[in-house]
């Protein structure tokens, strides 16, 4: 693992009713080697040293801080396959609703 890859920082995951999210903070010298206006494919972000389970999508570029990569994946995504599992999705949605008091008793 390169020195830059070992300094990559990962946020905790956070969610809304449809997706879970996380951001990844790259060392600035590593981010300078990336295209400025292109979202990275999974192969591309793995090649630079980002390590996370399957199913994550680089979905936005935060122009003021291009060294921060924004990722999302659908609630209920199986981290092994990268595909949405309907039962995991139901559980994740229920957990989200319960966390915010949206479930009716």
PyMOL commands that place a pseudoatom at each C-alpha (Angstrom):
pseudoatom trace, name=CA, resn=UNK, resi=1, chain=A, elem=C, hetatm=0, pos=[0.000, 0.000, 0.000]
pseudoatom trace, name=CA, resn=UNK, resi=2, chain=A, elem=C, hetatm=0, pos=[1.368, 3.401, -0.908]
pseudoatom trace, name=CA, resn=UNK, resi=3, chain=A, elem=C, hetatm=0, pos=[2.005, 6.020, 1.734]
pseudoatom trace, name=CA, resn=UNK, resi=4, chain=A, elem=C, hetatm=0, pos=[-0.825, 8.162, 0.331]
pseudoatom trace, name=CA, resn=UNK, resi=5, chain=A, elem=C, hetatm=0, pos=[-3.295, 5.259, 0.367]
pseudoatom trace, name=CA, resn=UNK, resi=6, chain=A, elem=C, hetatm=0, pos=[-2.512, 4.556, 4.012]
pseudoatom trace, name=CA, resn=UNK, resi=7, chain=A, elem=C, hetatm=0, pos=[-3.532, 8.144, 4.857]
pseudoatom trace, name=CA, resn=UNK, resi=8, chain=A, elem=C, hetatm=0, pos=[-7.015, 7.931, 3.292]
pseudoatom trace, name=CA, resn=UNK, resi=9, chain=A, elem=C, hetatm=0, pos=[-9.712, 8.748, 5.871]
pseudoatom trace, name=CA, resn=UNK, resi=10, chain=A, elem=C, hetatm=0, pos=[-13.246, 7.307, 5.912]
pseudoatom trace, name=CA, resn=UNK, resi=11, chain=A, elem=C, hetatm=0, pos=[-16.330, 8.891, 7.470]
pseudoatom trace, name=CA, resn=UNK, resi=12, chain=A, elem=C, hetatm=0, pos=[-18.948, 7.022, 9.408]
pseudoatom trace, name=CA, resn=UNK, resi=13, chain=A, elem=C, hetatm=0, pos=[-21.916, 5.995, 7.283]
pseudoatom trace, name=CA, resn=UNK, resi=14, chain=A, elem=C, hetatm=0, pos=[-25.060, 8.128, 7.369]
pseudoatom trace, name=CA, resn=UNK, resi=15, chain=A, elem=C, hetatm=0, pos=[-28.414, 7.549, 5.651]
pseudoatom trace, name=CA, resn=UNK, resi=16, chain=A, elem=C, hetatm=0, pos=[-31.681, 8.921, 4.373]
pseudoatom trace, name=CA, resn=UNK, resi=17, chain=A, elem=C, hetatm=0, pos=[-34.803, 6.967, 3.417]
pseudoatom trace, name=CA, resn=UNK, resi=18, chain=A, elem=C, hetatm=0, pos=[-33.251, 5.636, 0.182]
pseudoatom trace, name=CA, resn=UNK, resi=19, chain=A, elem=C, hetatm=0, pos=[-29.454, 5.496, 0.505]
pseudoatom trace, name=CA, resn=UNK, resi=20, chain=A, elem=C, hetatm=0, pos=[-26.552, 5.251, 2.866]
pseudoatom trace, name=CA, resn=UNK, resi=21, chain=A, elem=C, hetatm=0, pos=[-23.669, 7.643, 2.359]
pseudoatom trace, name=CA, resn=UNK, resi=22, chain=A, elem=C, hetatm=0, pos=[-20.070, 8.142, 3.350]
pseudoatom trace, name=CA, resn=UNK, resi=23, chain=A, elem=C, hetatm=0, pos=[-17.298, 10.454, 2.337]
pseudoatom trace, name=CA, resn=UNK, resi=24, chain=A, elem=C, hetatm=0, pos=[-13.677, 9.581, 1.827]
pseudoatom trace, name=CA, resn=UNK, resi=25, chain=A, elem=C, hetatm=0, pos=[-10.950, 12.150, 2.387]
pseudoatom trace, name=CA, resn=UNK, resi=26, chain=A, elem=C, hetatm=0, pos=[-7.894, 11.716, 0.190]
pseudoatom trace, name=CA, resn=UNK, resi=27, chain=A, elem=C, hetatm=0, pos=[-4.476, 13.173, 0.943]
pseudoatom trace, name=CA, resn=UNK, resi=28, chain=A, elem=C, hetatm=0, pos=[-4.306, 16.351, -1.127]
pseudoatom trace, name=CA, resn=UNK, resi=29, chain=A, elem=C, hetatm=0, pos=[-1.265, 15.174, -3.111]
pseudoatom trace, name=CA, resn=UNK, resi=30, chain=A, elem=C, hetatm=0, pos=[-3.223, 12.077, -4.203]
pseudoatom trace, name=CA, resn=UNK, resi=31, chain=A, elem=C, hetatm=0, pos=[-6.295, 14.080, -5.183]
pseudoatom trace, name=CA, resn=UNK, resi=32, chain=A, elem=C, hetatm=0, pos=[-4.173, 16.279, -7.474]
pseudoatom trace, name=CA, resn=UNK, resi=33, chain=A, elem=C, hetatm=0, pos=[-3.610, 13.257, -9.740]
pseudoatom trace, name=CA, resn=UNK, resi=34, chain=A, elem=C, hetatm=0, pos=[-7.366, 12.714, -10.313]
pseudoatom trace, name=CA, resn=UNK, resi=35, chain=A, elem=C, hetatm=0, pos=[-9.539, 14.147, -13.088]
pseudoatom trace, name=CA, resn=UNK, resi=36, chain=A, elem=C, hetatm=0, pos=[-11.248, 17.342, -11.892]
pseudoatom trace, name=CA, resn=UNK, resi=37, chain=A, elem=C, hetatm=0, pos=[-14.693, 16.896, -13.469]
pseudoatom trace, name=CA, resn=UNK, resi=38, chain=A, elem=C, hetatm=0, pos=[-15.225, 13.146, -13.729]
pseudoatom trace, name=CA, resn=UNK, resi=39, chain=A, elem=C, hetatm=0, pos=[-16.833, 10.726, -11.318]
pseudoatom trace, name=CA, resn=UNK, resi=40, chain=A, elem=C, hetatm=0, pos=[-14.638, 7.714, -10.629]
pseudoatom trace, name=CA, resn=UNK, resi=41, chain=A, elem=C, hetatm=0, pos=[-15.644, 4.163, -11.497]
pseudoatom trace, name=CA, resn=UNK, resi=42, chain=A, elem=C, hetatm=0, pos=[-15.207, 1.487, -8.844]
pseudoatom trace, name=CA, resn=UNK, resi=43, chain=A, elem=C, hetatm=0, pos=[-12.058, 0.267, -10.591]
pseudoatom trace, name=CA, resn=UNK, resi=44, chain=A, elem=C, hetatm=0, pos=[-10.611, 3.790, -10.576]
pseudoatom trace, name=CA, resn=UNK, resi=45, chain=A, elem=C, hetatm=0, pos=[-11.254, 4.535, -6.890]
pseudoatom trace, name=CA, resn=UNK, resi=46, chain=A, elem=C, hetatm=0, pos=[-9.998, 1.100, -5.851]
pseudoatom trace, name=CA, resn=UNK, resi=47, chain=A, elem=C, hetatm=0, pos=[-6.831, 1.641, -7.943]
pseudoatom trace, name=CA, resn=UNK, resi=48, chain=A, elem=C, hetatm=0, pos=[-5.944, 4.788, -5.980]
pseudoatom trace, name=CA, resn=UNK, resi=49, chain=A, elem=C, hetatm=0, pos=[-6.300, 2.884, -2.701]
pseudoatom trace, name=CA, resn=UNK, resi=50, chain=A, elem=C, hetatm=0, pos=[-9.881, 3.492, -1.519]
pseudoatom trace, name=CA, resn=UNK, resi=51, chain=A, elem=C, hetatm=0, pos=[-11.026, 0.358, 0.319]
pseudoatom trace, name=CA, resn=UNK, resi=52, chain=A, elem=C, hetatm=0, pos=[-14.674, -0.291, 1.083]
pseudoatom trace, name=CA, resn=UNK, resi=53, chain=A, elem=C, hetatm=0, pos=[-17.235, -3.027, 0.577]
pseudoatom trace, name=CA, resn=UNK, resi=54, chain=A, elem=C, hetatm=0, pos=[-19.085, -3.536, -2.702]
pseudoatom trace, name=CA, resn=UNK, resi=55, chain=A, elem=C, hetatm=0, pos=[-21.948, -1.449, -3.997]
pseudoatom trace, name=CA, resn=UNK, resi=56, chain=A, elem=C, hetatm=0, pos=[-20.591, 2.057, -3.335]
pseudoatom trace, name=CA, resn=UNK, resi=57, chain=A, elem=C, hetatm=0, pos=[-20.923, 4.646, -6.110]
pseudoatom trace, name=CA, resn=UNK, resi=58, chain=A, elem=C, hetatm=0, pos=[-18.897, 7.854, -6.389]
pseudoatom trace, name=CA, resn=UNK, resi=59, chain=A, elem=C, hetatm=0, pos=[-21.909, 10.088, -7.036]
pseudoatom trace, name=CA, resn=UNK, resi=60, chain=A, elem=C, hetatm=0, pos=[-20.815, 13.728, -6.691]
pseudoatom trace, name=CA, resn=UNK, resi=61, chain=A, elem=C, hetatm=0, pos=[-17.858, 16.055, -6.835]
pseudoatom trace, name=CA, resn=UNK, resi=62, chain=A, elem=C, hetatm=0, pos=[-17.666, 18.685, -4.095]
pseudoatom trace, name=CA, resn=UNK, resi=63, chain=A, elem=C, hetatm=0, pos=[-15.837, 21.363, -6.084]
pseudoatom trace, name=CA, resn=UNK, resi=64, chain=A, elem=C, hetatm=0, pos=[-14.644, 23.443, -3.099]
pseudoatom trace, name=CA, resn=UNK, resi=65, chain=A, elem=C, hetatm=0, pos=[-12.934, 20.328, -1.699]
pseudoatom trace, name=CA, resn=UNK, resi=66, chain=A, elem=C, hetatm=0, pos=[-12.114, 17.950, -4.577]
pseudoatom trace, name=CA, resn=UNK, resi=67, chain=A, elem=C, hetatm=0, pos=[-10.035, 15.758, -2.249]
pseudoatom trace, name=CA, resn=UNK, resi=68, chain=A, elem=C, hetatm=0, pos=[-13.298, 14.624, -0.576]
pseudoatom trace, name=CA, resn=UNK, resi=69, chain=A, elem=C, hetatm=0, pos=[-15.027, 11.859, -2.534]
pseudoatom trace, name=CA, resn=UNK, resi=70, chain=A, elem=C, hetatm=0, pos=[-18.767, 11.459, -1.924]
pseudoatom trace, name=CA, resn=UNK, resi=71, chain=A, elem=C, hetatm=0, pos=[-20.176, 7.917, -2.068]
pseudoatom trace, name=CA, resn=UNK, resi=72, chain=A, elem=C, hetatm=0, pos=[-23.656, 6.407, -1.799]
pseudoatom trace, name=CA, resn=UNK, resi=73, chain=A, elem=C, hetatm=0, pos=[-25.338, 3.046, -2.123]
pseudoatom trace, name=CA, resn=UNK, resi=74, chain=A, elem=C, hetatm=0, pos=[-28.938, 1.918, -1.898]
pseudoatom trace, name=CA, resn=UNK, resi=75, chain=A, elem=C, hetatm=0, pos=[-30.189, 0.889, 1.527]
pseudoatom trace, name=CA, resn=UNK, resi=76, chain=A, elem=C, hetatm=0, pos=[-30.088, -2.872, 1.861]
pseudoatom trace, name=CA, resn=UNK, resi=77, chain=A, elem=C, hetatm=0, pos=[-27.064, -3.393, -0.378]
pseudoatom trace, name=CA, resn=UNK, resi=78, chain=A, elem=C, hetatm=0, pos=[-25.316, -6.670, 0.390]
pseudoatom trace, name=CA, resn=UNK, resi=79, chain=A, elem=C, hetatm=0, pos=[-21.687, -5.673, 1.078]
pseudoatom trace, name=CA, resn=UNK, resi=80, chain=A, elem=C, hetatm=0, pos=[-20.420, -8.963, -0.381]
pseudoatom trace, name=CA, resn=UNK, resi=81, chain=A, elem=C, hetatm=0, pos=[-22.272, -8.889, -3.714]
pseudoatom trace, name=CA, resn=UNK, resi=82, chain=A, elem=C, hetatm=0, pos=[-22.934, -5.175, -4.134]
pseudoatom trace, name=CA, resn=UNK, resi=83, chain=A, elem=C, hetatm=0, pos=[-26.573, -5.931, -4.999]
pseudoatom trace, name=CA, resn=UNK, resi=84, chain=A, elem=C, hetatm=0, pos=[-29.682, -4.854, -3.108]
pseudoatom trace, name=CA, resn=UNK, resi=85, chain=A, elem=C, hetatm=0, pos=[-31.176, -7.665, -1.039]
pseudoatom trace, name=CA, resn=UNK, resi=86, chain=A, elem=C, hetatm=0, pos=[-34.939, -6.998, -0.602]
pseudoatom trace, name=CA, resn=UNK, resi=87, chain=A, elem=C, hetatm=0, pos=[-34.937, -8.276, 3.000]
pseudoatom trace, name=CA, resn=UNK, resi=88, chain=A, elem=C, hetatm=0, pos=[-31.869, -6.211, 3.939]
pseudoatom trace, name=CA, resn=UNK, resi=89, chain=A, elem=C, hetatm=0, pos=[-33.493, -3.214, 2.247]
pseudoatom trace, name=CA, resn=UNK, resi=90, chain=A, elem=C, hetatm=0, pos=[-36.710, -3.642, 4.279]
pseudoatom trace, name=CA, resn=UNK, resi=91, chain=A, elem=C, hetatm=0, pos=[-34.711, -3.952, 7.509]
pseudoatom trace, name=CA, resn=UNK, resi=92, chain=A, elem=C, hetatm=0, pos=[-32.585, -0.892, 6.690]
pseudoatom trace, name=CA, resn=UNK, resi=93, chain=A, elem=C, hetatm=0, pos=[-35.651, 1.216, 5.832]
pseudoatom trace, name=CA, resn=UNK, resi=94, chain=A, elem=C, hetatm=0, pos=[-37.420, 0.138, 9.036]
pseudoatom trace, name=CA, resn=UNK, resi=95, chain=A, elem=C, hetatm=0, pos=[-34.290, 0.959, 11.055]
pseudoatom trace, name=CA, resn=UNK, resi=96, chain=A, elem=C, hetatm=0, pos=[-34.081, 4.392, 9.431]
pseudoatom trace, name=CA, resn=UNK, resi=97, chain=A, elem=C, hetatm=0, pos=[-37.768, 5.115, 10.102]
pseudoatom trace, name=CA, resn=UNK, resi=98, chain=A, elem=C, hetatm=0, pos=[-37.498, 3.877, 13.674]
pseudoatom trace, name=CA, resn=UNK, resi=99, chain=A, elem=C, hetatm=0, pos=[-34.404, 5.994, 14.298]
pseudoatom trace, name=CA, resn=UNK, resi=100, chain=A, elem=C, hetatm=0, pos=[-36.323, 9.120, 13.299]
pseudoatom trace, name=CA, resn=UNK, resi=101, chain=A, elem=C, hetatm=0, pos=[-39.641, 8.167, 14.882]
pseudoatom trace, name=CA, resn=UNK, resi=102, chain=A, elem=C, hetatm=0, pos=[-41.377, 7.636, 11.548]
pseudoatom trace, name=CA, resn=UNK, resi=103, chain=A, elem=C, hetatm=0, pos=[-42.833, 4.185, 12.310]
pseudoatom trace, name=CA, resn=UNK, resi=104, chain=A, elem=C, hetatm=0, pos=[-46.429, 4.019, 13.395]
pseudoatom trace, name=CA, resn=UNK, resi=105, chain=A, elem=C, hetatm=0, pos=[-47.100, 1.913, 16.441]
for i in range(1, 105): cmd.bond("trace and resi %d" % i, "trace and resi %d" % (i + 1))
show_as sticks, trace
zoom trace
